[in-house]
Amino acid sequence: MLTNAPKGTKDMLPSQSSGWRHVERKFEETCVKYGFAEIRTPVFEHTELFERSVGDTSDIVEKQMYTFSDYAGRSLTLRPEGTAGVARAFIEHKLYAETLPAKLRYEISCFRYEKPQSGRFREFHQFGAEVFGTDNMIADAEVIALADDFLRSLGIEDLELRVNSIGCPTCRSEYRTALRDFLAPKRDALCDLCNTRYEKNPMRILDCKSPRCRELTTGAPLMLDYLCEDCRIAFDELRDNLTAAGIAHTVDPGIVRGLDYYTKTAFEFVTDRIGAQGAVCGGGRFDHLIEELGGPPIPGVGFGLGIERLLMLMEKCGIEIPSPPRPDALVAFIGEDARKGALRLLKSLRGMGLSVEIDALGRSVKNQIKYADRIGARYAVVIGDEELRDGQATVKDMETGEQRRVEFKNVGEALSRG
């Protein structure tokens, strides 16, 4: 239907925008404290960027991307996640030649063709933060601390941080052999997609959403048992850093993350307040992504956080979201001459930084006052023939009903004083 939003998308109405603005401000404030600068990237990229970064055996690439050809026949894709585009911009603009580490944050819309469900949409929005240029586990702890600090600043306490290591190419090779050996007798029962993954990337089978495949992977070997010495040391350092920073966490060997570019650190903030799929924020380390996309060997770490699910969690937790700011005043008028005087006063008051409205429906003065009450204005400023003659306006306090006469030149000061 022309007048219905496409399936999996959602309008944000004026009554809801204050919640979005609240979390946007909190995220920006937290990122500034941690030294993260904003970056903005295009909403679509060359399809190959996501095929190479996200992984051609991932659910995103195989089933969820919105891909199209432009008029020149180039294959383009609406971004399904944020890290790949930021990594591409990091390479294209040679940010690696500037002071490292580069600490970048963003707020974006993403697009994935999947079944809409609680808190998940086909067009959704994310906060993200990435650090490029260091493999020191302090960076991992800082990224996690940023996410933890942000969530707590919103009043969210009922969250559990789960961490894991998914190794590096060296130790992952041995693990994949062990995993294939475990899955070989069960291969005929795996879904078609996981049979393809068996050869290309068996770890992806552990991330399959099919209940049958999940059952078949019960008791599978754990990546933690196959970590090489470097990865084991890195994971221990991460946990030590988190403990030193006062961030409680648990080890969850089941976290593998859904994107192929992750190495070593993988983490999620989870809750049971928003259903079975309770991840609110997830991220990890991607030490080879920049190099795989054609840049120098620059390591990185970061996270993504869904805004829709965040707002839903805040609602479930009973967290009060600040209401939209009230107008300072409505300027009401009676008659043609008063209309001109009201418009002059309106310009003056707004020039002082005040939020002031005026009736645009031709209401009677009585109904203009009622309108001021409906929009939550703190004052009604009334101008009629008598006020124009005396060079004054009637200022009415909408809460107490008290009225007083104020010279036109002093109305702004009277509204500011309250």
C-alpha positions as CSV (number, residue, x, y, z in Angstrom):
1,M,0.0,0.0,0.0
2,L,1.2,3.5,-0.9
3,T,0.4,4.8,2.5
4,N,2.0,2.0,4.5
5,A,5.7,1.9,5.3
6,P,7.5,-1.0,3.7
7,K,7.7,-4.2,5.8
8,G,10.5,-4.1,8.3
9,T,10.7,-0.3,8.4
10,K,9.3,2.1,11.0
11,D,8.4,5.8,11.1
12,M,9.8,7.8,14.0
13,L,7.1,10.2,15.0
14,P,7.5,13.6,16.8
15,S,6.3,12.0,20.0
16,Q,9.2,9.5,19.8
17,S,12.0,11.7,18.7
18,S,12.9,13.0,22.2
19,G,14.0,9.4,23.1
20,W,16.2,9.2,20.1
21,R,17.7,12.6,20.7
22,H,18.3,11.7,24.4
23,V,20.3,8.5,23.5
24,E,22.1,10.3,20.7
25,R,23.3,13.1,23.1
26,K,24.4,10.5,25.7
27,F,26.4,8.5,23.1
28,E,28.1,11.6,21.8
29,E,28.9,12.8,25.3
30,T,30.4,9.4,26.3
31,C,32.4,9.2,23.1
32,V,33.8,12.7,23.6
33,K,35.0,11.6,27.1
34,Y,36.9,8.7,25.5
35,G,38.4,10.8,22.7
36,F,36.4,9.4,19.8
37,A,35.8,11.6,16.7
38,E,32.7,11.4,14.5
39,I,32.9,9.9,11.0
40,R,30.1,9.7,8.4
41,T,30.2,7.3,5.4
42,P,27.8,6.7,2.5
43,V,24.7,4.7,2.9
44,F,25.7,2.4,0.0
45,E,29.1,0.9,-1.0
46,H,30.4,-1.3,-3.7
47,T,29.0,-4.8,-3.0
48,E,32.5,-6.4,-3.1
49,L,33.4,-4.4,0.1
50,F,30.9,-6.4,2.1
51,E,31.6,-9.7,0.4
52,R,35.3,-9.4,1.3
53,S,34.8,-8.0,4.8
54,V,31.7,-9.6,6.2
55,G,32.4,-12.9,4.5
56,D,30.7,-14.7,1.6
57,T,29.5,-17.5,3.9
58,S,27.8,-15.2,6.4
59,D,24.0,-14.9,6.6
60,I,24.3,-11.2,5.8
61,V,26.0,-11.7,2.4
62,E,24.1,-14.9,1.4
63,K,20.6,-13.9,2.4
64,Q,20.2,-10.4,3.8
65,M,21.9,-7.7,1.7
66,Y,20.0,-5.2,-0.4
67,T,22.0,-5.2,-3.6
68,F,21.3,-3.5,-6.9
69,S,23.0,-2.4,-10.1
70,D,23.3,1.3,-11.0
71,Y,22.8,2.7,-14.5
72,A,26.4,1.9,-15.3
73,G,26.0,-1.7,-14.3
74,R,28.0,-1.4,-11.0
75,S,26.9,-3.6,-8.2
76,L,26.1,-1.6,-5.1
77,T,24.7,-2.6,-1.7
78,L,23.0,-0.7,1.1
79,R,25.2,-1.0,4.1
80,P,24.2,-4.0,6.3
81,E,26.7,-2.9,9.1
82,G,29.1,-0.1,9.8
83,T,32.6,-1.3,10.3
84,A,33.3,-2.1,6.6
85,G,32.5,1.4,5.4
86,V,34.5,3.0,8.1
87,A,37.5,0.7,7.3
88,R,37.2,1.6,3.6
89,A,37.2,5.3,4.5
90,F,40.2,4.8,6.8
91,I,42.1,3.3,3.8
92,E,40.9,5.7,1.1
93,H,41.8,8.8,3.1
94,K,45.0,7.4,4.4
95,L,44.1,8.0,8.0
96,Y,46.7,5.4,8.9
97,A,49.3,8.1,8.0
98,E,48.0,10.4,10.8
99,T,48.3,10.0,14.5
100,L,47.4,6.5,15.7
101,P,45.4,5.0,17.1
102,A,42.5,6.5,15.2
103,K,39.3,6.5,17.4
104,L,36.2,6.9,15.3
105,R,32.4,6.9,16.2
106,Y,29.3,6.9,14.1
107,E,25.5,6.8,14.0
108,I,24.1,5.1,10.9
109,S,21.1,3.4,9.3
110,C,21.7,-0.2,8.1
111,F,19.7,-2.5,5.9
112,R,19.2,-6.3,6.1
113,Y,16.5,-8.4,4.5
114,E,15.5,-10.6,7.4
115,K,12.3,-11.5,9.2
116,P,11.2,-8.5,11.3
117,Q,10.9,-9.4,15.0
118,S,11.0,-7.7,18.4
119,G,13.4,-4.8,18.1
120,R,14.8,-6.0,14.8
121,F,13.9,-4.3,11.5
122,R,15.0,-4.3,7.8
123,E,16.0,-0.7,8.2
124,F,17.6,-0.2,11.6
125,H,20.0,2.2,13.2
126,Q,23.3,1.7,15.0
127,F,25.8,3.5,17.2
128,G,29.3,2.3,16.5
129,A,32.9,2.9,17.7
130,E,36.1,1.7,16.2
131,V,39.8,2.0,17.1
132,F,42.4,1.4,14.4
133,G,46.2,1.2,14.8
134,T,46.9,-0.9,17.9
135,D,46.8,-4.6,19.0
136,N,47.2,-3.7,22.6
137,M,44.4,-5.1,24.8
138,I,44.0,-1.8,26.5
139,A,42.2,-0.7,23.3
140,D,39.8,-3.6,23.6
141,A,39.1,-2.8,27.3
142,E,38.6,0.9,26.4
143,V,36.0,0.1,23.7
144,I,34.2,-2.2,26.1
145,A,34.4,0.4,28.8
146,L,32.9,3.0,26.5
147,A,29.9,0.8,25.7
148,D,29.5,0.0,29.4
149,D,29.8,3.6,30.4
150,F,27.2,4.7,27.8
151,L,24.7,2.0,28.7
152,R,25.0,2.9,32.4
153,S,24.6,6.6,31.6
154,L,21.1,5.8,30.3
155,G,20.2,4.1,33.6
156,I,20.6,0.5,32.3
157,E,22.0,-1.7,35.0
158,D,20.6,-5.2,34.3
159,L,23.2,-6.2,31.7
160,E,25.8,-9.0,31.5
161,L,29.1,-8.6,29.6
162,R,30.2,-11.8,28.0
163,V,33.6,-12.2,26.4
164,N,35.4,-14.8,24.3
165,S,38.4,-15.3,22.1
166,I,37.9,-16.6,18.6
167,G,41.6,-16.9,17.9
168,C,43.7,-15.9,14.9
169,P,44.3,-17.6,11.5
170,T,47.1,-19.6,13.1
171,C,45.2,-21.3,15.9
172,R,41.9,-21.2,14.0
173,S,43.2,-23.6,11.4
174,E,43.7,-26.4,13.9
175,Y,40.3,-25.7,15.5
176,R,38.5,-25.9,12.1
177,T,40.0,-29.3,11.6
178,A,38.7,-30.4,15.0
179,L,35.3,-28.9,14.3
180,R,35.0,-30.6,10.9
181,D,35.9,-33.9,12.5
182,F,33.2,-33.4,15.1
183,L,30.6,-32.4,12.5
184,A,31.5,-35.0,9.9
185,P,29.1,-37.8,11.2
186,K,26.3,-35.2,11.4
187,R,26.8,-33.5,8.1
188,D,23.8,-35.1,6.3
189,A,21.5,-33.6,9.0
190,L,22.9,-30.0,8.7
191,C,20.9,-27.5,6.6
192,D,22.0,-26.8,3.1
193,L,23.7,-23.6,4.0
194,C,25.7,-25.2,6.8
195,N,26.8,-27.9,4.4
196,T,28.4,-25.2,2.3
197,R,29.9,-23.6,5.4
198,Y,31.4,-27.0,6.4
199,E,34.0,-26.6,3.7
200,K,34.5,-22.9,3.5
201,N,34.1,-21.8,7.2
202,P,32.8,-24.4,9.7
203,M,32.9,-21.9,12.5
204,R,29.9,-20.2,10.8
205,I,27.9,-23.3,11.5
206,L,28.0,-22.4,15.2
207,D,26.2,-19.2,14.4
208,C,23.4,-20.9,12.4
209,K,19.9,-19.8,13.5
210,S,18.4,-23.2,12.6
211,P,17.3,-25.0,15.9
212,R,18.3,-28.3,14.3
213,C,21.8,-27.1,13.5
214,R,22.1,-25.6,17.0
215,E,21.2,-29.0,18.5
216,L,23.7,-30.8,16.3
217,T,26.5,-28.5,17.4
218,T,25.9,-29.2,21.1
219,G,29.2,-30.5,22.6
220,A,31.3,-29.1,19.7
221,P,35.0,-28.4,20.5
222,L,35.6,-24.9,22.0
223,M,37.9,-22.4,20.3
224,L,39.3,-21.5,23.8
225,D,40.8,-24.9,24.0
226,Y,42.8,-24.3,20.7
227,L,44.2,-20.8,21.2
228,C,47.8,-20.3,20.3
229,E,50.1,-18.8,22.9
230,D,49.7,-15.2,21.6
231,C,45.9,-15.4,21.6
232,R,45.8,-16.9,25.0
233,I,48.0,-14.2,26.4
234,A,45.9,-11.5,24.7
235,F,42.7,-13.0,26.1
236,D,44.2,-13.1,29.6
237,E,45.4,-9.5,29.2
238,L,41.9,-8.4,28.1
239,R,40.3,-10.0,31.2
240,D,42.9,-8.5,33.5
241,N,42.3,-5.0,32.0
242,L,38.5,-5.4,32.4
243,T,39.0,-6.4,36.0
244,A,41.4,-3.5,36.7
245,A,38.8,-1.2,35.2
246,G,36.1,-2.6,37.5
247,I,34.0,-4.1,34.7
248,A,32.4,-7.4,35.6
249,H,32.4,-10.0,32.9
250,T,31.9,-13.7,32.3
251,V,33.6,-16.0,29.7
252,D,31.2,-17.4,27.1
253,P,32.9,-19.8,24.7
254,G,29.7,-19.8,22.5
255,I,30.3,-16.3,21.2
256,V,31.6,-16.4,17.7
257,R,30.0,-13.2,16.2
258,G,28.3,-13.1,12.9
259,L,31.0,-11.5,10.7
260,D,34.1,-13.1,9.2
261,Y,36.5,-10.3,10.0
262,Y,36.6,-10.8,13.7
263,T,39.8,-12.2,15.4
264,K,40.7,-12.7,19.0
265,T,38.4,-10.6,21.2
266,A,34.6,-11.1,20.8
267,F,32.1,-9.7,23.3
268,E,28.4,-9.0,23.8
269,F,26.3,-7.1,26.4
270,V,23.2,-9.3,26.9
271,T,19.9,-9.0,28.8
272,D,16.9,-11.2,29.3
273,R,14.5,-8.2,29.2
274,I,14.0,-8.2,25.4
275,G,13.4,-11.9,24.6
276,A,15.6,-14.8,23.7
277,Q,17.9,-12.9,21.4
278,G,19.0,-10.6,24.1
279,A,22.2,-9.1,22.7
280,V,22.1,-5.3,23.0
281,C,25.7,-4.5,22.0
282,G,28.4,-6.7,20.3
283,G,31.8,-6.3,18.9
284,G,35.4,-7.5,18.9
285,R,38.8,-7.3,17.3
286,F,39.5,-7.3,13.5
287,D,43.3,-7.3,13.1
288,H,43.3,-8.2,9.4
289,L,40.4,-6.3,8.0
290,I,42.3,-3.3,6.8
291,E,44.9,-5.4,5.1
292,E,42.3,-7.7,3.5
293,L,40.6,-4.6,2.0
294,G,43.9,-3.4,0.4
295,G,45.3,-1.3,3.1
296,P,48.4,-1.7,5.3
297,P,48.5,-4.3,8.1
298,I,46.6,-2.2,10.7
299,P,44.8,-3.9,13.6
300,G,41.4,-2.7,14.9
301,V,38.7,-3.3,17.5
302,G,35.2,-1.9,17.9
303,F,31.5,-2.5,18.5
304,G,28.0,-1.9,17.1
305,L,24.9,-1.1,19.2
306,G,21.3,-1.2,17.8
307,I,19.3,1.9,18.7
308,E,15.9,0.4,18.3
309,R,16.7,-2.5,20.7
310,L,18.3,0.0,23.1
311,L,15.2,2.1,23.3
312,M,13.0,-1.0,23.7
313,L,15.3,-2.2,26.6
314,M,15.0,1.2,28.3
315,E,11.2,0.9,28.1
316,K,11.3,-2.6,29.5
317,C,13.5,-1.4,32.4
318,G,11.0,1.4,33.1
319,I,13.6,4.1,32.4
320,E,12.0,7.5,32.0
321,I,13.0,9.3,28.8
322,P,13.1,13.1,29.1
323,S,10.1,14.8,27.5
324,P,10.5,17.2,24.6
325,P,11.3,20.7,25.7
326,R,8.3,23.0,26.3
327,P,7.9,26.2,24.3
328,D,8.7,29.2,26.3
329,A,5.6,31.0,25.1
330,L,2.8,31.4,22.6
331,V,2.2,34.9,21.2
332,A,-1.6,35.4,20.9
333,F,-3.1,38.3,19.1
334,I,-6.5,40.0,18.4
335,G,-6.9,41.9,15.2
336,E,-4.9,42.9,12.1
337,D,-2.7,45.5,13.7
338,A,-2.0,43.1,16.6
339,R,-1.0,40.4,14.2
340,K,1.8,42.6,12.8
341,G,2.9,43.5,16.3
342,A,2.9,39.9,17.3
343,L,5.1,38.9,14.3
344,R,7.6,41.7,15.2
345,L,7.7,40.5,18.8
346,L,8.0,36.9,17.7
347,K,11.2,37.7,15.7
348,S,12.6,39.6,18.7
349,L,12.0,36.8,21.2
350,R,13.4,34.1,18.9
351,G,16.4,36.3,18.4
352,M,17.0,36.1,22.1
353,G,17.1,32.3,21.9
354,L,13.6,31.7,23.2
355,S,11.2,29.0,21.9
356,V,8.1,30.9,20.8
357,E,5.1,29.9,18.7
358,I,2.2,31.7,17.1
359,D,-1.3,30.6,16.0
360,A,-1.5,29.9,12.3
361,L,-5.2,28.8,12.1
362,G,-7.0,32.1,12.8
363,R,-8.3,30.9,16.2
364,S,-10.1,33.3,18.6
365,V,-8.0,34.6,21.4
366,K,-9.7,32.3,23.8
367,N,-8.8,29.3,21.7
368,Q,-5.3,30.6,21.2
369,I,-4.9,30.4,25.0
370,K,-6.2,26.9,25.0
371,Y,-3.8,26.0,22.2
372,A,-0.9,27.4,24.4
373,D,-2.0,25.0,27.1
374,R,-2.2,22.0,24.8
375,I,1.4,22.5,23.5
376,G,2.7,23.0,27.0
377,A,3.8,26.6,26.6
378,R,4.9,28.2,29.9
379,Y,3.4,31.5,29.0
380,A,0.9,33.1,26.7
381,V,1.8,36.6,25.5
382,V,-1.4,38.4,24.4
383,I,-1.4,41.5,22.2
384,G,-4.6,43.4,21.3
385,D,-5.7,46.9,20.5
386,E,-5.3,48.0,24.2
387,E,-1.8,46.5,24.5
388,L,-0.7,48.1,21.2
389,R,-2.0,51.5,22.5
390,D,0.0,51.2,25.7
391,G,3.1,49.6,24.2
392,Q,2.7,46.6,26.5
393,A,1.8,42.9,26.2
394,T,-0.2,40.8,28.7
395,V,1.9,37.9,29.9
396,K,0.0,35.0,31.4
397,D,1.6,32.2,33.4
398,M,-0.1,29.1,32.1
399,E,0.5,27.1,35.3
400,T,-0.7,29.7,37.9
401,G,-3.0,31.7,35.7
402,E,-1.3,34.9,37.0
403,Q,-1.3,37.8,34.4
404,R,0.7,41.0,34.3
405,R,1.4,43.8,31.9
406,V,5.0,44.0,30.5
407,E,6.4,46.6,28.1
408,F,7.2,45.1,24.7
409,K,11.0,45.7,25.1
410,N,10.9,43.8,28.4
411,V,8.9,40.7,27.4
412,G,11.9,38.6,26.6
413,E,13.5,39.4,30.0
414,A,10.2,38.5,31.7
415,L,10.0,35.1,29.9
416,S,13.6,34.3,30.7
417,R,13.3,35.1,34.4
418,G,10.2,32.9,34.7
